[in-house]
Every structure is written in C-alpha cells, then in structure tokens.
Amino acid sequence: MVRGRRTGHTIFEIIVNERRQEEDLADICKIALLRYYSDREYGHEVEEVLHGVLGELCEKQIIFPFYLKYPESWLREAQLYDRTMVEYRASRGGKVRIVYKMRQDGVDDLGYQSESLTPMYENIYVKDFILYKGDLVRYYFQESQGKKTASQEEHVLEQTRDVPPIGRYGRLNAMSSMKPEEREAAMRAYQQELYLAEQIFEKY
C-alpha cells in the first residue's frame, strides 16, 4: 500500500525488474516492495532484490516493523535481530511522542517516560526497543496538531519471536528465562567466552 492506495502484483514485478537492471529506485518504492513481500512467498531472483533493498534502507536508518519478518541472517547483517518495533501513522502535519513504561527482569520502571519521535518516512513514526524474553513495554502515542494533543490507546509490546540461543542477544535472551542459579552459571560461562575471545583477538 502506498499512501493508502492498493497496488497490484504487476507493479512490484516491474519494480523488481527495474532493480535487477540496476535502475535507481526511490525509497518509497523500496519500502513498498519490502512491505508487499514481507508476508508473501518469493523466488530466488526476488530474494536477491529484497536482500539488497533491505540493507540499503537500514544503512539510511529507515526501518519498519515488517522488516522483522525477513530471514534471520538478513536481520543480523542489518543489526535488527535484537529489535522489537512499533509503528504509528500520524495525520499530515502532526507531531508525535511515545509514552512508555518498561518491565525488565520482572521489575517495572517507577514511572512513564516520553520521547519525541521524528518521522521514519513522511507521516510514519517508528520506535524500536531491545526486549528479552519476559520483558514488556506498556506504551501509547500522543499526536499534537497545533494546540490540541490526543493520546491513543495504550498497548503492550513483548518479544514474541522464537530466538535461538546463538550470539550475544540469543544467549542473553535465553538467560532471561533461567532460574537464578542457572542464570549465574550461564553468565559466568558467557563472560569466560568473551574473555577468551578477547585474548585471542589481541594475540592475533
């Protein structure tokens, strides 16, 4: 969907072909392409295009929640693998804040904090969080138009993806659901691995 208009499959085939012919694509075309294929099957040729487009947009810090539907390896390359995101579409000319309160390790923040957001693209706003298993965020958006401010309904965000215990984020995510004694032992082992890796790096 581009600015509220539904676009058919043919237009995306054209965009893919233009990309494969090394034509320059506008960012809005790249965003629409990734959104369209985020919940559809695609072949190898389309996969190559999507992979490249995702990397280019992430380099520009243009990120959206639907990126997280793409392969884990792509998300790791783009440094999005540990992110959970929320999106808000504002009216033209609106200013947006997000108000949120986090719960980490079973402990709630004492109060809500708010953050002014800049548009990710046109009137679309995105906020990303790093959440581990069991963490959650209570949040709502506030939109201001002139002197009027409207608060949206509060939502709860959790990390719901199946994350294997691989890499820094995966290991820490797995530890978050362990019993205290298990977590302590796992953390010691992880710190030892980091120390050994650092020693090897310095040596070579």
Secondary structure, 3 states (H helix, E strand, C coil): CECCECCCHHHHHHHHHHHHCCCCCCHHHHHHHHHHHCCCCCCHHHHHHHHHHHHHHHHCCCCCHHHHHCCHHHHHHCCCCCCEEEEEECCCCCEEEEEEEEEECCEECCCCEEEEECCCECCEEEEEECCCCCCEEEEEEEEEECCEEEECCCEEEECCCCCCCCHHHHHHHHHCCCCHHHHHHHHHHHHHHHHHHHHHHHHC
